[in-house]
Structures are given as structure tokens and as C-alpha cells.
Amino acid sequence: MIHIRPSTPEEIPQQKDLWKKCFGDPTAYIDIFYQQFCTADQVLVVEDEGEINSMAAMLPGSILTPEGEEISVGYVYALATSPYMQGQGHARQLLKYADQYLQEKGYKAMVLVPASPSLHRFFESVGMDECFATRKVELLTSNFTGETGGAVMTPISPHEYNEIRERYLKGTFHMAYTDEMIHFQQIGSHLSYGDLYKIEIEGEVGCAAIEYVQKRRLLVKELLIAPEKMEKAAEAIGSQMQASRYHIRTPGFWDGIPGSYQQAFGMIKWYDQDLHAKWFKQDAYLGLAFD
């Protein structure tokens, strides 16, 4: 018989093994997550006779409305089910338990990013709605001209990154992060030979979170700068960080780099019906997914 509940410290090694099997992240990244950013009781598990078959971390988050109102949400991260137990409904049951868990803690919504595009339909079936679109473009080395506009890229601290980020997103409907969570992104970037960067172009100051997802494939998880400077920012990234392919994400509700397209990204389930009615059709921006 399965039990769904918050986990205990003794079960963390099993969770780390499950995470590694499902996502393949570096051991150091998983260890740092548990050491610095998450306690055992923030992870919900499906347990059967001592074996952890499914898990998901429940992280505190917030959405800011265009008026600046802050809405507390639960950010679901590292939702994983053992490959040997998939198809038995464990993830569905875990998310149902998570609804109750998050509501009891006063969160107004659940937010998550499906691990693959094919999973969006599954999350719709458990009551989640598309909400957080992103704009994406893929560039090859041959697409770059070298016209950077004199752009300068500089590694920066999580706090400075967050200040720049919030300055650009002020007045929009978006997911806000604490400096600690931006630090977690920086750790992930460092482990994949990237970083958090300030990009200065002709008096405009933007930011980008960058990592290598393969030896020759670069992911700009978030590029925030005035839309008219985005092409030059991409040129600057291409000139400073060598790769064969560059995947660049920008806010879905902005004009992007030529050739970019909107893509479904994050999803939400509102627990507050008034907020659901008000924001149901509003496109929002999530940005970092720690994916």
C-alpha cells in the first residue's frame, strides 16, 4: 500500500538516486539543492514499503501582478517517478496531495514547468492551465555577424542580477525569485561552465542566465534587455561563449529576436477562485525554471 506524505531526512539518499535516474543532473547540483535550498519536509513522496517511488519538492514562490501585488505560490520542482513505476498514477496522486499541502500553507496557486513538451497535456488533465509562455530562438554560429554594438558582458552576483531582472519586469505579470533562488541558478550555471551576466550595450544594461547543456550547445535561460538591443546581446553572447548552437529564451510578451517563436513553458493551477477569474487569460512570464 502506498503512502503519500512529506519525506524524512533519512529518505534523502533515495530521493537523490531517483532524481539522478530521472533527470541526470550532476551529483554536486543535487547535493547543493538539499544542503542549501530545501529541507526534507518540503519534499513530498510516494512511498511503498520503504521505497520512494515518486517525489516532488514544494518551494515557496511569488507572482507579481502588473500593479505590484505579490501572490504567494508553491513552485513544484523535481517531480519524478521511478522509471519502473511509471503508468501507475503515482504522479497524479502526488499532485492531488500537493494541492492540499500547498493550500494548507496558504499558497494561492501551484506553479510548475513540465519536464518536456509532451507532458503539458498530462498536467492539463490534473487541472493546470498554460500561463507562462516564453519566446525562443535557435541560432547557429554562422548566424552571427560580430556586430555587438560594443557590448560588454560581466559576471554578476545573484542580488545584482535580481535587481536588473525586476527592473525590466516591473509592471508585468511575472514570477519573482528570491536572491537565494537566483543563487541556485548561478550554481547550476557554474556547474555547466556558465554564469549570471550583466550585458551593457550603448547605455542599456540587461542580464542573462547562461549555461552549457551539452559541450557545444549553449542555453540562455533568460535574456532580459530592451527588445531593440536583443540582437546585439545575442551577438555578444556568441562572441564571448563558443558553441555550435545557441538557444535563447526571452519573455513571450515582448518582441524577440528575428526568427523567434512563442512556446508554451510553465503552467499554473489557481486555488483562489477570484484570482483565477481575474488572471485566467493573462499571459505571464516565468523565465528561470532551474531545468
C-alpha positions as YAML, in Angstrom:
chain: A
units: angstrom
residues:
- id: 1
  name: MET
  ca: [0.00, 0.00, 0.00]
- id: 2
  name: ILE
  ca: [1.39, 3.41, -0.94]
- id: 3
  name: HIS
  ca: [1.72, 6.37, 1.42]
- id: 4
  name: ILE
  ca: [1.93, 9.98, 0.24]
- id: 5
  name: ARG
  ca: [3.47, 12.37, 2.74]
- id: 6
  name: PRO
  ca: [6.31, 14.82, 3.43]
- id: 7
  name: SER
  ca: [9.62, 13.00, 3.46]
- id: 8
  name: THR
  ca: [12.10, 12.48, 6.29]
- id: 9
  name: PRO
  ca: [15.85, 13.26, 6.36]
- id: 10
  name: GLU
  ca: [16.63, 9.53, 6.26]
- id: 11
  name: GLU
  ca: [14.97, 9.27, 2.84]
- id: 12
  name: ILE
  ca: [17.06, 11.95, 1.15]
- id: 13
  name: PRO
  ca: [19.60, 9.45, -0.30]
- id: 14
  name: GLN
  ca: [16.73, 7.60, -2.02]
- id: 15
  name: GLN
  ca: [15.39, 10.89, -3.37]
- id: 16
  name: LYS
  ca: [18.81, 11.82, -4.75]
- id: 17
  name: ASP
  ca: [19.06, 8.45, -6.51]
- id: 18
  name: LEU
  ca: [15.59, 8.90, -8.01]
- id: 19
  name: TRP
  ca: [16.42, 12.46, -9.14]
- id: 20
  name: LYS
  ca: [19.62, 11.25, -10.78]
- id: 21
  name: LYS
  ca: [17.83, 8.42, -12.61]
- id: 22
  name: CYS
  ca: [15.08, 10.68, -13.92]
- id: 23
  name: PHE
  ca: [16.94, 13.87, -14.80]
- id: 24
  name: GLY
  ca: [20.65, 13.00, -14.98]
- id: 25
  name: ASP
  ca: [21.72, 16.19, -13.18]
- id: 26
  name: PRO
  ca: [25.25, 16.38, -11.70]
- id: 27
  name: THR
  ca: [25.52, 14.89, -8.21]
- id: 28
  name: ALA
  ca: [27.03, 18.16, -6.94]
- id: 29
  name: TYR
  ca: [23.96, 20.09, -8.12]
- id: 30
  name: ILE
  ca: [21.56, 17.72, -6.36]
- id: 31
  name: ASP
  ca: [23.64, 17.74, -3.17]
- id: 32
  name: ILE
  ca: [23.72, 21.55, -3.06]
- id: 33
  name: PHE
  ca: [19.96, 21.71, -3.54]
- id: 34
  name: TYR
  ca: [19.38, 19.63, -0.41]
- id: 35
  name: GLN
  ca: [22.17, 21.27, 1.59]
- id: 36
  name: GLN
  ca: [21.21, 24.88, 0.94]
- id: 37
  name: PHE
  ca: [17.79, 25.27, -0.64]
- id: 38
  name: CYS
  ca: [15.39, 22.59, 0.53]
- id: 39
  name: THR
  ca: [14.58, 20.66, 3.69]
- id: 40
  name: ALA
  ca: [13.30, 17.10, 3.76]
- id: 41
  name: ASP
  ca: [9.78, 18.11, 4.78]
- id: 42
  name: GLN
  ca: [9.47, 20.33, 1.69]
- id: 43
  name: VAL
  ca: [9.67, 17.21, -0.48]
- id: 44
  name: LEU
  ca: [6.52, 15.14, -0.88]
- id: 45
  name: VAL
  ca: [7.00, 11.45, -1.64]
- id: 46
  name: VAL
  ca: [5.06, 8.38, -2.68]
- id: 47
  name: GLU
  ca: [6.42, 5.56, -0.51]
- id: 48
  name: ASP
  ca: [5.67, 1.86, -0.78]
- id: 49
  name: GLU
  ca: [7.16, -0.48, 1.83]
- id: 50
  name: GLY
  ca: [10.12, 1.80, 2.43]
- id: 51
  name: GLU
  ca: [10.81, 2.52, -1.25]
- id: 52
  name: ILE
  ca: [10.44, 6.03, -2.61]
- id: 53
  name: ASN
  ca: [8.69, 5.70, -5.97]
- id: 54
  name: SER
  ca: [7.82, 9.36, -6.67]
- id: 55
  name: MET
  ca: [8.86, 12.73, -5.30]
- id: 56
  name: ALA
  ca: [8.39, 16.47, -5.79]
- id: 57
  name: ALA
  ca: [9.85, 19.46, -3.97]
- id: 58
  name: MET
  ca: [7.46, 22.21, -2.87]
- id: 59
  name: LEU
  ca: [9.32, 25.53, -2.96]
- id: 60
  name: PRO
  ca: [7.95, 28.91, -1.86]
- id: 61
  name: GLY
  ca: [7.49, 31.37, -4.70]
- id: 62
  name: SER
  ca: [5.64, 34.50, -5.65]
- id: 63
  name: ILE
  ca: [3.99, 36.06, -8.67]
- id: 64
  name: LEU
  ca: [3.92, 39.83, -9.08]
- id: 65
  name: THR
  ca: [0.98, 41.41, -10.87]
- id: 66
  name: PRO
  ca: [1.32, 44.48, -13.13]
- id: 67
  name: GLU
  ca: [0.11, 46.58, -10.17]
- id: 68
  name: GLY
  ca: [2.85, 45.16, -7.93]
- id: 69
  name: GLU
  ca: [0.62, 42.88, -5.85]
- id: 70
  name: GLU
  ca: [2.53, 39.84, -4.61]
- id: 71
  name: ILE
  ca: [0.76, 36.47, -4.78]
- id: 72
  name: SER
  ca: [2.27, 33.55, -2.85]
- id: 73
  name: VAL
  ca: [2.52, 30.36, -4.91]
- id: 74
  name: GLY
  ca: [4.00, 26.92, -4.46]
- id: 75
  name: TYR
  ca: [6.64, 26.14, -7.07]
- id: 76
  name: VAL
  ca: [6.76, 22.39, -7.78]
- id: 77
  name: TYR
  ca: [10.26, 21.24, -8.69]
- id: 78
  name: ALA
  ca: [11.94, 17.92, -9.46]
- id: 79
  name: LEU
  ca: [8.69, 15.99, -9.92]
- id: 80
  name: ALA
  ca: [9.97, 12.49, -10.63]
- id: 81
  name: THR
  ca: [8.65, 8.92, -10.73]
- id: 82
  name: SER
  ca: [10.82, 5.83, -10.89]
- id: 83
  name: PRO
  ca: [11.01, 4.50, -14.46]
- id: 84
  name: TYR
  ca: [9.88, 1.12, -13.10]
- id: 85
  name: MET
  ca: [6.72, 2.59, -11.54]
- id: 86
  name: GLN
  ca: [5.51, 4.92, -14.28]
- id: 87
  name: GLY
  ca: [1.98, 4.45, -15.56]
- id: 88
  name: GLN
  ca: [0.53, 3.60, -12.15]
- id: 89
  name: GLY
  ca: [-0.85, 7.06, -11.39]
- id: 90
  name: HIS
  ca: [1.68, 7.97, -8.70]
- id: 91
  name: ALA
  ca: [2.43, 11.44, -10.10]
- id: 92
  name: ARG
  ca: [-1.28, 12.19, -10.38]
- id: 93
  name: GLN
  ca: [-1.89, 11.13, -6.76]
- id: 94
  name: LEU
  ca: [1.16, 13.05, -5.57]
- id: 95
  name: LEU
  ca: [-0.08, 16.25, -7.23]
- id: 96
  name: LYS
  ca: [-3.52, 15.79, -5.67]
- id: 97
  name: TYR
  ca: [-1.86, 15.55, -2.26]
- id: 98
  name: ALA
  ca: [0.27, 18.59, -3.15]
- id: 99
  name: ASP
  ca: [-2.89, 20.63, -3.74]
- id: 100
  name: GLN
  ca: [-3.96, 20.06, -0.16]
- id: 101
  name: TYR
  ca: [-0.42, 20.57, 1.19]
- id: 102
  name: LEU
  ca: [0.04, 23.92, -0.57]
- id: 103
  name: GLN
  ca: [-3.42, 25.23, 0.27]
- id: 104
  name: GLU
  ca: [-2.89, 24.44, 3.96]
- id: 105
  name: LYS
  ca: [0.26, 26.56, 3.83]
- id: 106
  name: GLY
  ca: [-1.68, 29.48, 2.40]
- id: 107
  name: TYR
  ca: [-0.45, 29.41, -1.19]
- id: 108
  name: LYS
  ca: [-2.84, 30.80, -3.78]
- id: 109
  name: ALA
  ca: [-1.66, 28.63, -6.67]
- id: 110
  name: MET
  ca: [0.62, 25.81, -7.80]
- id: 111
  name: VAL
  ca: [3.21, 26.58, -10.49]
- id: 112
  name: LEU
  ca: [5.43, 24.15, -12.39]
- id: 113
  name: VAL
  ca: [7.33, 23.67, -15.63]
- id: 114
  name: PRO
  ca: [6.74, 20.32, -17.39]
- id: 115
  name: ALA
  ca: [9.98, 18.44, -17.98]
- id: 116
  name: SER
  ca: [9.11, 18.02, -21.67]
- id: 117
  name: PRO
  ca: [6.55, 19.48, -24.11]
- id: 118
  name: SER
  ca: [4.74, 16.15, -24.25]
- id: 119
  name: LEU
  ca: [3.79, 16.44, -20.56]
- id: 120
  name: HIS
  ca: [1.71, 19.62, -20.93]
- id: 121
  name: ARG
  ca: [-1.35, 17.55, -21.80]
- id: 122
  name: PHE
  ca: [-0.90, 15.43, -18.66]
- id: 123
  name: PHE
  ca: [-0.77, 18.49, -16.42]
- id: 124
  name: GLU
  ca: [-3.87, 19.89, -18.11]
- id: 125
  name: SER
  ca: [-5.63, 16.68, -17.08]
- id: 126
  name: VAL
  ca: [-4.90, 17.43, -13.41]
- id: 127
  name: GLY
  ca: [-6.36, 20.93, -13.64]
- id: 128
  name: MET
  ca: [-3.40, 23.06, -14.64]
- id: 129
  name: ASP
  ca: [-3.55, 25.83, -17.24]
- id: 130
  name: GLU
  ca: [-0.98, 27.18, -19.65]
- id: 131
  name: CYS
  ca: [0.18, 30.52, -18.34]
- id: 132
  name: PHE
  ca: [3.91, 31.19, -18.68]
- id: 133
  name: ALA
  ca: [4.93, 31.38, -22.33]
- id: 134
  name: THR
  ca: [8.46, 32.08, -23.45]
- id: 135
  name: ARG
  ca: [9.89, 33.31, -26.74]
- id: 136
  name: LYS
  ca: [12.66, 31.10, -28.09]
- id: 137
  name: VAL
  ca: [15.14, 31.30, -30.93]
- id: 138
  name: GLU
  ca: [17.87, 28.91, -32.05]
- id: 139
  name: LEU
  ca: [20.97, 30.39, -33.65]
- id: 140
  name: LEU
  ca: [23.98, 28.80, -35.27]
- id: 141
  name: THR
  ca: [27.49, 30.21, -35.22]
- id: 142
  name: SER
  ca: [27.03, 31.09, -38.89]
- id: 143
  name: ASN
  ca: [24.12, 33.40, -37.99]
- id: 144
  name: PHE
  ca: [26.37, 35.83, -36.12]
- id: 145
  name: THR
  ca: [27.84, 38.88, -37.81]
- id: 146
  name: GLY
  ca: [30.06, 40.12, -34.99]
- id: 147
  name: GLU
  ca: [28.10, 43.38, -34.71]
- id: 148
  name: THR
  ca: [27.86, 43.58, -30.92]
- id: 149
  name: GLY
  ca: [27.49, 47.34, -30.66]
- id: 150
  name: GLY
  ca: [30.43, 47.35, -28.28]
- id: 151
  name: ALA
  ca: [28.57, 45.17, -25.81]
- id: 152
  name: VAL
  ca: [30.33, 44.19, -22.59]
- id: 153
  name: MET
  ca: [29.43, 41.01, -20.65]
- id: 154
  name: THR
  ca: [30.36, 40.80, -16.97]
- id: 155
  name: PRO
  ca: [29.62, 38.07, -14.41]
- id: 156
  name: ILE
  ca: [27.48, 39.45, -11.59]
- id: 157
  name: SER
  ca: [26.10, 38.45, -8.20]
- id: 158
  name: PRO
  ca: [22.62, 36.97, -7.74]
- id: 159
  name: HIS
  ca: [21.49, 40.16, -5.98]
- id: 160
  name: GLU
  ca: [22.62, 42.42, -8.82]
- id: 161
  name: TYR
  ca: [21.06, 40.05, -11.34]
- id: 162
  name: ASN
  ca: [17.77, 40.14, -9.48]
- id: 163
  name: GLU
  ca: [17.78, 43.93, -9.35]
- id: 164
  name: ILE
  ca: [18.23, 44.15, -13.12]
- id: 165
  name: ARG
  ca: [15.63, 41.42, -13.66]
- id: 166
  name: GLU
  ca: [12.96, 43.12, -11.58]
- id: 167
  name: ARG
  ca: [13.68, 46.49, -13.19]
- id: 168
  name: TYR
  ca: [12.84, 45.04, -16.62]
- id: 169
  name: LEU
  ca: [9.83, 43.07, -15.45]
- id: 170
  name: LYS
  ca: [8.25, 45.83, -13.35]
- id: 171
  name: GLY
  ca: [4.67, 46.37, -14.43]
- id: 172
  name: THR
  ca: [4.31, 42.88, -15.90]
- id: 173
  name: PHE
  ca: [2.68, 39.68, -14.65]
- id: 174
  name: HIS
  ca: [5.67, 37.54, -13.74]
- id: 175
  name: MET
  ca: [7.29, 35.04, -11.41]
- id: 176
  name: ALA
  ca: [9.62, 36.71, -8.92]
- id: 177
  name: TYR
  ca: [12.53, 34.93, -7.25]
- id: 178
  name: THR
  ca: [14.44, 35.48, -4.06]
- id: 179
  name: ASP
  ca: [18.17, 36.17, -4.26]
- id: 180
  name: GLU
  ca: [18.65, 32.68, -2.81]
- id: 181
  name: MET
  ca: [16.86, 31.06, -5.75]
- id: 182
  name: ILE
  ca: [18.84, 33.19, -8.21]
- id: 183
  name: HIS
  ca: [21.93, 31.91, -6.39]
- id: 184
  name: PHE
  ca: [20.72, 28.36, -7.02]
- id: 185
  name: GLN
  ca: [20.53, 29.18, -10.73]
- id: 186
  name: GLN
  ca: [24.06, 30.57, -10.56]
- id: 187
  name: ILE
  ca: [25.32, 27.34, -9.02]
- id: 188
  name: GLY
  ca: [23.69, 25.36, -11.84]
- id: 189
  name: SER
  ca: [25.28, 27.70, -14.38]
- id: 190
  name: HIS
  ca: [28.71, 27.36, -12.76]
- id: 191
  name: LEU
  ca: [28.48, 23.58, -12.83]
- id: 192
  name: SER
  ca: [27.80, 23.76, -16.57]
- id: 193
  name: TYR
  ca: [30.52, 26.36, -17.32]
- id: 194
  name: GLY
  ca: [28.20, 29.34, -17.49]
- id: 195
  name: ASP
  ca: [27.21, 32.16, -15.15]
- id: 196
  name: LEU
  ca: [24.88, 35.08, -14.48]
- id: 197
  name: TYR
  ca: [25.86, 38.05, -16.63]
- id: 198
  name: LYS
  ca: [25.28, 41.76, -16.92]
- id: 199
  name: ILE
  ca: [25.20, 42.87, -20.56]
- id: 200
  name: GLU
  ca: [25.88, 46.55, -21.29]
- id: 201
  name: ILE
  ca: [25.09, 47.86, -24.78]
- id: 202
  name: GLU
  ca: [25.08, 51.54, -25.76]
- id: 203
  name: GLY
  ca: [23.89, 52.69, -22.33]
- id: 204
  name: GLU
  ca: [21.39, 49.84, -21.87]
- id: 205
  name: VAL
  ca: [22.05, 47.33, -19.06]
- id: 206
  name: GLY
  ca: [20.44, 43.88, -19.26]
- id: 207
  name: CYS
  ca: [21.05, 40.44, -17.80]
- id: 208
  name: ALA
  ca: [21.31, 36.82, -18.91]
- id: 209
  name: ALA
  ca: [21.46, 33.43, -17.18]
- id: 210
  name: ILE
  ca: [23.60, 31.11, -19.28]
- id: 211
  name: GLU
  ca: [24.74, 27.50, -19.16]
- id: 212
  name: TYR
  ca: [26.01, 24.81, -21.47]
- id: 213
  name: VAL
  ca: [23.56, 21.94, -21.81]
- id: 214
  name: GLN
  ca: [26.00, 19.98, -23.97]
- id: 215
  name: LYS
  ca: [29.64, 20.53, -24.87]
- id: 216
  name: ARG
  ca: [28.77, 22.62, -27.92]
- id: 217
  name: ARG
  ca: [25.19, 23.70, -27.14]
- id: 218
  name: LEU
  ca: [24.54, 26.85, -25.14]
- id: 219
  name: LEU
  ca: [21.27, 27.70, -23.38]
- id: 220
  name: VAL
  ca: [20.48, 31.30, -22.49]
- id: 221
  name: LYS
  ca: [17.74, 30.50, -20.00]
- id: 222
  name: GLU
  ca: [16.74, 34.13, -19.74]
- id: 223
  name: LEU
  ca: [17.78, 37.21, -21.68]
- id: 224
  name: LEU
  ca: [16.33, 40.47, -20.38]
- id: 225
  name: ILE
  ca: [17.26, 43.66, -22.22]
- id: 226
  name: ALA
  ca: [15.38, 46.21, -24.31]
- id: 227
  name: PRO
  ca: [13.97, 44.37, -27.36]
- id: 228
  name: GLU
  ca: [15.85, 46.63, -29.77]
- id: 229
  name: LYS
  ca: [19.14, 45.53, -28.16]
- id: 230
  name: MET
  ca: [18.42, 41.78, -28.16]
- id: 231
  name: GLU
  ca: [20.19, 41.03, -31.43]
- id: 232
  name: LYS
  ca: [23.35, 42.76, -30.27]
- id: 233
  name: ALA
  ca: [23.12, 40.99, -26.92]
- id: 234
  name: ALA
  ca: [22.92, 37.66, -28.75]
- id: 235
  name: GLU
  ca: [25.95, 38.70, -30.84]
- id: 236
  name: ALA
  ca: [27.84, 39.50, -27.63]
- id: 237
  name: ILE
  ca: [27.00, 36.09, -26.18]
- id: 238
  name: GLY
  ca: [28.10, 34.40, -29.40]
- id: 239
  name: SER
  ca: [31.41, 36.27, -29.42]
- id: 240
  name: GLN
  ca: [32.24, 35.52, -25.78]
- id: 241
  name: MET
  ca: [30.92, 31.97, -25.37]
- id: 242
  name: GLN
  ca: [31.81, 29.42, -28.02]
- id: 243
  name: ALA
  ca: [29.19, 26.91, -29.15]
- id: 244
  name: SER
  ca: [27.73, 25.43, -32.31]
- id: 245
  name: ARG
  ca: [24.11, 26.13, -31.34]
- id: 246
  name: TYR
  ca: [22.63, 28.84, -29.15]
- id: 247
  name: HIS
  ca: [19.15, 28.51, -27.65]
- id: 248
  name: ILE
  ca: [17.92, 31.86, -26.35]
- id: 249
  name: ARG
  ca: [14.77, 32.50, -24.29]
- id: 250
  name: THR
  ca: [13.15, 35.91, -23.87]
- id: 251
  name: PRO
  ca: [9.76, 36.96, -22.43]
- id: 252
  name: GLY
  ca: [6.88, 35.71, -24.53]
- id: 253
  name: PHE
  ca: [5.02, 39.03, -24.39]
- id: 254
  name: TRP
  ca: [7.95, 41.06, -25.82]
- id: 255
  name: ASP
  ca: [9.12, 41.38, -29.38]
- id: 256
  name: GLY
  ca: [12.02, 38.96, -29.66]
- id: 257
  name: ILE
  ca: [15.00, 38.28, -31.85]
- id: 258
  name: PRO
  ca: [14.00, 37.82, -35.53]
- id: 259
  name: GLY
  ca: [13.12, 34.19, -36.13]
- id: 260
  name: SER
  ca: [11.96, 33.64, -32.56]
- id: 261
  name: TYR
  ca: [8.65, 31.98, -31.76]
- id: 262
  name: GLN
  ca: [6.37, 31.70, -28.75]
- id: 263
  name: GLN
  ca: [6.42, 28.41, -26.88]
- id: 264
  name: ALA
  ca: [4.32, 27.06, -24.01]
- id: 265
  name: PHE
  ca: [6.51, 26.85, -20.93]
- id: 266
  name: GLY
  ca: [5.12, 26.96, -17.40]
- id: 267
  name: MET
  ca: [1.68, 26.09, -16.03]
- id: 268
  name: ILE
  ca: [-0.48, 27.16, -13.10]
- id: 269
  name: LYS
  ca: [-3.38, 25.90, -11.01]
- id: 270
  name: TRP
  ca: [-5.20, 28.61, -9.09]
- id: 271
  name: TYR
  ca: [-6.63, 27.75, -5.67]
- id: 272
  name: ASP
  ca: [-8.17, 31.20, -5.20]
- id: 273
  name: GLN
  ca: [-11.21, 31.48, -7.47]
- id: 274
  name: ASP
  ca: [-11.19, 35.29, -7.51]
- id: 275
  name: LEU
  ca: [-7.57, 35.29, -8.67]
- id: 276
  name: HIS
  ca: [-8.37, 32.59, -11.20]
- id: 277
  name: ALA
  ca: [-11.20, 34.66, -12.65]
- id: 278
  name: LYS
  ca: [-9.02, 37.78, -12.80]
- id: 279
  name: TRP
  ca: [-5.85, 36.27, -14.25]
- id: 280
  name: PHE
  ca: [-7.04, 33.17, -16.09]
- id: 281
  name: LYS
  ca: [-6.38, 34.61, -19.57]
- id: 282
  name: GLN
  ca: [-3.36, 36.72, -18.65]
- id: 283
  name: ASP
  ca: [-0.03, 35.71, -20.17]
- id: 284
  name: ALA
  ca: [2.73, 35.71, -17.60]
- id: 285
  name: TYR
  ca: [6.49, 35.29, -17.58]
- id: 286
  name: LEU
  ca: [8.33, 32.70, -15.53]
- id: 287
  name: GLY
  ca: [11.83, 32.79, -17.01]
- id: 288
  name: LEU
  ca: [14.09, 30.59, -14.95]
- id: 289
  name: ALA
  ca: [12.90, 27.04, -14.47]
- id: 290
  name: PHE
  ca: [16.06, 25.60, -12.90]
- id: 291
  name: ASP
  ca: [15.72, 22.93, -15.60]
...
